[in-house]
């Protein structure tokens, strides 16, 4: 969401450092927490969260 001045740049740097030789992964617990945060803190609908999760699953690293 890029809404935390301290953590957002660190998260962006981590994500941008991932590639085919250095892939990342998301645990099921993290997916569940992501759903909870997006629906309860950001008031996103289930449809919007579903779209976000689908985008994450479809992301391919070069």
Biopython code that builds the backbone (N, CA, C, O; Angstrom):
import numpy as np
from Bio.PDB.StructureBuilder import StructureBuilder

atoms = [
    (1, "UNK", "N", (0.820, -1.195, 0.000)),
    (1, "UNK", "CA", (0.000, 0.000, 0.000)),
    (1, "UNK", "C", (0.864, 1.258, 0.000)),
    (1, "UNK", "O", (0.361, 2.358, -0.232)),
    (2, "UNK", "N", (2.160, 1.099, 0.260)),
    (2, "UNK", "CA", (3.088, 2.239, 0.258)),
    (2, "UNK", "C", (2.632, 3.341, 1.212)),
    (2, "UNK", "O", (2.728, 4.526, 0.894)),
    (3, "UNK", "N", (2.138, 2.942, 2.381)),
    (3, "UNK", "CA", (1.604, 3.925, 3.326)),
    (3, "UNK", "C", (2.447, 4.062, 4.595)),
    (3, "UNK", "O", (2.034, 4.740, 5.536)),
    (4, "UNK", "N", (3.599, 3.440, 4.632)),
    (4, "UNK", "CA", (4.460, 3.506, 5.808)),
    (4, "UNK", "C", (5.815, 4.053, 5.375)),
    (4, "UNK", "O", (6.547, 3.394, 4.637)),
    (5, "UNK", "N", (6.143, 5.237, 5.826)),
    (5, "UNK", "CA", (7.372, 5.904, 5.378)),
    (5, "UNK", "C", (8.628, 5.115, 5.720)),
    (5, "UNK", "O", (9.616, 5.189, 4.989)),
    (6, "UNK", "N", (8.611, 4.371, 6.804)),
    (6, "UNK", "CA", (9.789, 3.611, 7.216)),
    (6, "UNK", "C", (9.878, 2.259, 6.515)),
    (6, "UNK", "O", (10.945, 1.879, 6.032)),
    (7, "UNK", "N", (8.776, 1.538, 6.455)),
    (7, "UNK", "CA", (8.815, 0.164, 5.956)),
    (7, "UNK", "C", (8.580, 0.017, 4.455)),
    (7, "UNK", "O", (9.080, -0.931, 3.849)),
    (8, "UNK", "N", (7.839, 0.923, 3.848)),
    (8, "UNK", "CA", (7.529, 0.801, 2.425)),
    (8, "UNK", "C", (8.772, 0.754, 1.545)),
    (8, "UNK", "O", (8.852, -0.106, 0.668)),
    (9, "UNK", "N", (9.755, 1.648, 1.743)),
    (9, "UNK", "CA", (10.962, 1.567, 0.901)),
    (9, "UNK", "C", (11.721, 0.255, 1.078)),
    (9, "UNK", "O", (12.273, -0.277, 0.115)),
    (10, "UNK", "N", (11.753, -0.267, 2.300)),
    (10, "UNK", "CA", (12.433, -1.536, 2.550)),
    (10, "UNK", "C", (11.709, -2.686, 1.854)),
    (10, "UNK", "O", (12.344, -3.564, 1.269)),
    (11, "UNK", "N", (10.385, -2.677, 1.920)),
    (11, "UNK", "CA", (9.602, -3.723, 1.265)),
    (11, "UNK", "C", (9.772, -3.651, -0.253)),
    (11, "UNK", "O", (9.924, -4.679, -0.912)),
    (12, "UNK", "N", (9.746, -2.456, -0.795)),
    (12, "UNK", "CA", (9.937, -2.282, -2.232)),
    (12, "UNK", "C", (11.311, -2.776, -2.658)),
    (12, "UNK", "O", (11.439, -3.467, -3.668)),
    (13, "UNK", "N", (12.334, -2.426, -1.896)),
    (13, "UNK", "CA", (13.692, -2.861, -2.221)),
    (13, "UNK", "C", (13.788, -4.391, -2.198)),
    (13, "UNK", "O", (14.406, -4.988, -3.079)),
    (14, "UNK", "N", (13.186, -5.013, -1.204)),
    (14, "UNK", "CA", (13.205, -6.476, -1.117)),
    (14, "UNK", "C", (12.513, -7.097, -2.318)),
    (14, "UNK", "O", (13.059, -8.000, -2.951)),
    (15, "UNK", "N", (11.329, -6.626, -2.634)),
    (15, "UNK", "CA", (10.565, -7.184, -3.754)),
    (15, "UNK", "C", (11.315, -6.996, -5.064)),
    (15, "UNK", "O", (11.363, -7.909, -5.889)),
    (16, "UNK", "N", (11.897, -5.830, -5.262)),
    (16, "UNK", "CA", (12.612, -5.563, -6.508)),
    (16, "UNK", "C", (13.930, -6.329, -6.602)),
    (16, "UNK", "O", (14.499, -6.441, -7.687)),
    (17, "UNK", "N", (14.421, -6.856, -5.483)),
    (17, "UNK", "CA", (15.667, -7.631, -5.511)),
    (17, "UNK", "C", (15.437, -9.081, -5.927)),
    (17, "UNK", "O", (16.396, -9.801, -6.204)),
    (18, "UNK", "N", (14.188, -9.512, -5.974)),
    (18, "UNK", "CA", (13.875, -10.901, -6.322)),
    (18, "UNK", "C", (13.977, -11.108, -7.823)),
    (18, "UNK", "O", (13.626, -10.234, -8.617)),
    (19, "UNK", "N", (14.462, -12.277, -8.191)),
    (19, "UNK", "CA", (14.526, -12.655, -9.603)),
    (19, "UNK", "C", (14.537, -14.175, -9.693)),
    (19, "UNK", "O", (14.348, -14.867, -8.692)),
    (20, "UNK", "N", (14.757, -14.682, -10.883)),
    (20, "UNK", "CA", (14.755, -16.124, -11.098)),
    (20, "UNK", "C", (15.806, -16.859, -10.294)),
    (20, "UNK", "O", (15.589, -18.004, -9.895)),
    (21, "UNK", "N", (16.946, -16.222, -10.046)),
    (21, "UNK", "CA", (18.011, -16.846, -9.261)),
    (21, "UNK", "C", (17.826, -16.649, -7.765)),
    (21, "UNK", "O", (18.390, -17.402, -6.971)),
    (22, "UNK", "N", (17.056, -15.662, -7.372)),
    (22, "UNK", "CA", (16.827, -15.329, -5.972)),
    (22, "UNK", "C", (15.329, -15.096, -5.761)),
    (22, "UNK", "O", (14.900, -13.973, -5.494)),
    (23, "UNK", "N", (14.526, -16.181, -5.884)),
    (23, "UNK", "CA", (13.075, -16.012, -5.779)),
    (23, "UNK", "C", (12.621, -15.850, -4.341)),
    (23, "UNK", "O", (13.320, -16.238, -3.405)),
    (24, "UNK", "N", (11.466, -15.285, -4.184)),
    (24, "UNK", "CA", (10.852, -15.168, -2.873)),
    (24, "UNK", "C", (9.678, -16.130, -2.794)),
    (24, "UNK", "O", (9.336, -16.792, -3.774)),
    (25, "UNK", "N", (9.082, -16.198, -1.653)),
    (25, "UNK", "CA", (7.881, -17.005, -1.497)),
    (25, "UNK", "C", (6.990, -16.358, -0.443)),
    (25, "UNK", "O", (7.446, -15.558, 0.374)),
    (26, "UNK", "N", (5.723, -16.720, -0.480)),
    (26, "UNK", "CA", (4.758, -16.190, 0.473)),
    (26, "UNK", "C", (4.134, -17.375, 1.195)),
    (26, "UNK", "O", (3.582, -18.268, 0.552)),
    (27, "UNK", "N", (4.214, -17.396, 2.507)),
    (27, "UNK", "CA", (3.619, -18.483, 3.275)),
    (27, "UNK", "C", (2.101, -18.335, 3.328)),
    (27, "UNK", "O", (1.563, -17.248, 3.118)),
    (28, "UNK", "N", (1.431, -19.427, 3.609)),
    (28, "UNK", "CA", (-0.026, -19.394, 3.719)),
    (28, "UNK", "C", (-0.458, -18.453, 4.850)),
    (28, "UNK", "O", (-1.460, -17.748, 4.723)),
    (29, "UNK", "N", (0.283, -18.442, 5.937)),
    (29, "UNK", "CA", (-0.037, -17.539, 7.045)),
    (29, "UNK", "C", (0.029, -16.089, 6.569)),
    (29, "UNK", "O", (-0.808, -15.273, 6.956)),
    (30, "UNK", "N", (1.016, -15.762, 5.732)),
    (30, "UNK", "CA", (1.135, -14.402, 5.211)),
    (30, "UNK", "C", (-0.032, -14.053, 4.300)),
    (30, "UNK", "O", (-0.515, -12.921, 4.320)),
    (31, "UNK", "N", (-0.486, -15.003, 3.507)),
    (31, "UNK", "CA", (-1.635, -14.760, 2.630)),
    (31, "UNK", "C", (-2.880, -14.486, 3.465)),
    (31, "UNK", "O", (-3.652, -13.578, 3.158)),
    (32, "UNK", "N", (-3.071, -15.261, 4.504)),
    (32, "UNK", "CA", (-4.227, -15.068, 5.377)),
    (32, "UNK", "C", (-4.150, -13.709, 6.077)),
    (32, "UNK", "O", (-5.150, -12.997, 6.176)),
    (33, "UNK", "N", (-2.970, -13.359, 6.556)),
    (33, "UNK", "CA", (-2.813, -12.056, 7.207)),
    (33, "UNK", "C", (-3.015, -10.922, 6.209)),
    (33, "UNK", "O", (-3.613, -9.901, 6.549)),
    (34, "UNK", "N", (-2.527, -11.087, 4.987)),
    (34, "UNK", "CA", (-2.741, -10.076, 3.955)),
    (34, "UNK", "C", (-4.228, -9.870, 3.724)),
    (34, "UNK", "O", (-4.695, -8.734, 3.643)),
    (35, "UNK", "N", (-4.973, -10.959, 3.616)),
    (35, "UNK", "CA", (-6.424, -10.858, 3.440)),
    (35, "UNK", "C", (-7.048, -10.084, 4.598)),
    (35, "UNK", "O", (-7.846, -9.171, 4.385)),
    (36, "UNK", "N", (-6.682, -10.450, 5.814)),
    (36, "UNK", "CA", (-7.253, -9.806, 6.999)),
    (36, "UNK", "C", (-6.950, -8.306, 7.012)),
    (36, "UNK", "O", (-7.839, -7.493, 7.262)),
    (37, "UNK", "N", (-5.706, -7.946, 6.744)),
    (37, "UNK", "CA", (-5.313, -6.532, 6.766)),
    (37, "UNK", "C", (-6.049, -5.749, 5.682)),
    (37, "UNK", "O", (-6.566, -4.660, 5.934)),
    (38, "UNK", "N", (-6.091, -6.307, 4.484)),
    (38, "UNK", "CA", (-6.728, -5.574, 3.381)),
    (38, "UNK", "C", (-8.226, -5.397, 3.588)),
    (38, "UNK", "O", (-8.792, -4.381, 3.185)),
    (39, "UNK", "N", (-8.872, -6.380, 4.215)),
    (39, "UNK", "CA", (-10.314, -6.245, 4.427)),
    (39, "UNK", "C", (-10.649, -5.456, 5.688)),
    (39, "UNK", "O", (-11.624, -4.705, 5.701)),
    (40, "UNK", "N", (-9.864, -5.614, 6.739)),
    (40, "UNK", "CA", (-10.231, -4.956, 7.990)),
    (40, "UNK", "C", (-9.612, -3.566, 8.156)),
    (40, "UNK", "O", (-10.258, -2.665, 8.691)),
    (41, "UNK", "N", (-8.394, -3.389, 7.712)),
    (41, "UNK", "CA", (-7.727, -2.091, 7.887)),
    (41, "UNK", "C", (-7.942, -1.152, 6.704)),
    (41, "UNK", "O", (-8.038, 0.063, 6.876)),
    (42, "UNK", "N", (-8.017, -1.721, 5.506)),
    (42, "UNK", "CA", (-8.153, -0.898, 4.302)),
    (42, "UNK", "C", (-9.549, -0.964, 3.704)),
    (42, "UNK", "O", (-9.826, -0.323, 2.689)),
    (43, "UNK", "N", (-10.429, -1.737, 4.329)),
    (43, "UNK", "CA", (-11.823, -1.863, 3.892)),
    (43, "UNK", "C", (-11.979, -2.254, 2.429)),
    (43, "UNK", "O", (-12.918, -1.818, 1.763)),
    (44, "UNK", "N", (-11.060, -3.076, 1.926)),
    (44, "UNK", "CA", (-11.212, -3.564, 0.559)),
    (44, "UNK", "C", (-12.254, -4.674, 0.531)),
    (44, "UNK", "O", (-12.393, -5.433, 1.490)),
    (45, "UNK", "N", (-12.976, -4.759, -0.562)),
    (45, "UNK", "CA", (-13.961, -5.824, -0.720)),
    (45, "UNK", "C", (-13.251, -7.139, -0.991)),
    (45, "UNK", "O", (-12.077, -7.159, -1.361)),
    (46, "UNK", "N", (-13.968, -8.227, -0.806)),
    (46, "UNK", "CA", (-13.397, -9.543, -1.106)),
    (46, "UNK", "C", (-12.977, -9.622, -2.574)),
    (46, "UNK", "O", (-11.972, -10.249, -2.911)),
    (47, "UNK", "N", (-13.754, -8.982, -3.435)),
    (47, "UNK", "CA", (-13.421, -8.982, -4.868)),
    (47, "UNK", "C", (-12.083, -8.278, -5.116)),
    (47, "UNK", "O", (-11.266, -8.776, -5.891)),
    (48, "UNK", "N", (-11.849, -7.142, -4.481)),
    (48, "UNK", "CA", (-10.589, -6.408, -4.651)),
    (48, "UNK", "C", (-9.410, -7.214, -4.098)),
    (48, "UNK", "O", (-8.339, -7.256, -4.703)),
    (49, "UNK", "N", (-9.618, -7.849, -2.952)),
    (49, "UNK", "CA", (-8.556, -8.666, -2.369)),
    (49, "UNK", "C", (-8.265, -9.856, -3.276)),
    (49, "UNK", "O", (-7.108, -10.225, -3.476)),
    (50, "UNK", "N", (-9.304, -10.444, -3.813)),
    (50, "UNK", "CA", (-9.139, -11.564, -4.744)),
    (50, "UNK", "C", (-8.316, -11.136, -5.962)),
    (50, "UNK", "O", (-7.448, -11.880, -6.418)),
    (51, "UNK", "N", (-8.586, -9.955, -6.478)),
    (51, "UNK", "CA", (-7.825, -9.437, -7.615)),
    (51, "UNK", "C", (-6.358, -9.233, -7.236)),
    (51, "UNK", "O", (-5.466, -9.541, -8.025)),
    (52, "UNK", "N", (-6.108, -8.720, -6.041)),
    (52, "UNK", "CA", (-4.737, -8.501, -5.585)),
    (52, "UNK", "C", (-4.001, -9.828, -5.436)),
    (52, "UNK", "O", (-2.853, -9.955, -5.862)),
    (53, "UNK", "N", (-4.655, -10.810, -4.838)),
    (53, "UNK", "CA", (-4.024, -12.120, -4.661)),
    (53, "UNK", "C", (-3.765, -12.794, -6.002)),
    (53, "UNK", "O", (-2.728, -13.428, -6.197)),
    (54, "UNK", "N", (-4.703, -12.655, -6.916)),
    (54, "UNK", "CA", (-4.515, -13.226, -8.250)),
    (54, "UNK", "C", (-3.335, -12.578, -8.954)),
    (54, "UNK", "O", (-2.567, -13.262, -9.632)),
    (55, "UNK", "N", (-3.181, -11.273, -8.802)),
    (55, "UNK", "CA", (-2.043, -10.568, -9.407)),
    (55, "UNK", "C", (-0.727, -11.079, -8.826)),
    (55, "UNK", "O", (0.250, -11.261, -9.553)),
    (56, "UNK", "N", (-0.705, -11.309, -7.518)),
    (56, "UNK", "CA", (0.502, -11.849, -6.887)),
    (56, "UNK", "C", (0.807, -13.238, -7.442)),
    (56, "UNK", "O", (1.956, -13.531, -7.774)),
    (57, "UNK", "N", (-0.199, -14.085, -7.546)),
    (57, "UNK", "CA", (0.011, -15.453, -8.033)),
    (57, "UNK", "C", (0.456, -15.489, -9.484)),
    (57, "UNK", "O", (1.174, -16.404, -9.888)),
    (58, "UNK", "N", (0.045, -14.520, -10.263)),
    (58, "UNK", "CA", (0.396, -14.492, -11.686)),
    (58, "UNK", "C", (1.735, -13.808, -11.966)),
    (58, "UNK", "O", (2.226, -13.834, -13.095)),
    (59, "UNK", "N", (2.322, -13.198, -10.937)),
    (59, "UNK", "CA", (3.585, -12.492, -11.124)),
    (59, "UNK", "C", (4.697, -13.478, -11.442)),
    (59, "UNK", "O", (4.889, -14.473, -10.744)),
    (60, "UNK", "N", (5.414, -13.184, -12.496)),
    (60, "UNK", "CA", (6.566, -14.003, -12.877)),
    (60, "UNK", "C", (7.802, -13.121, -12.834)),
    (60, "UNK", "O", (7.791, -11.980, -13.294)),
    (61, "UNK", "N", (8.835, -13.660, -12.287)),
    (61, "UNK", "CA", (10.096, -12.908, -12.202)),
    (61, "UNK", "C", (10.953, -13.251, -13.410)),
    (61, "UNK", "O", (11.007, -14.397, -13.856)),
    (62, "UNK", "N", (11.607, -12.246, -13.914)),
    (62, "UNK", "CA", (12.484, -12.441, -15.066)),
    (62, "UNK", "C", (13.790, -13.080, -14.650)),
    (62, "UNK", "O", (14.656, -13.320, -15.491)),
]
sb = StructureBuilder()
sb.init_structure("model")
sb.init_model(0)
sb.init_chain("A")
sb.init_seg("    ")
for serial, (resi, resn, name, xyz) in enumerate(atoms, 1):
    if name == "N":
        sb.init_residue(resn, " ", resi, " ")
    sb.init_atom(name, np.array(xyz, "f"), 0.0, 1.0, " ", f" {name:<3s}", serial, name[0])
structure = sb.get_structure()
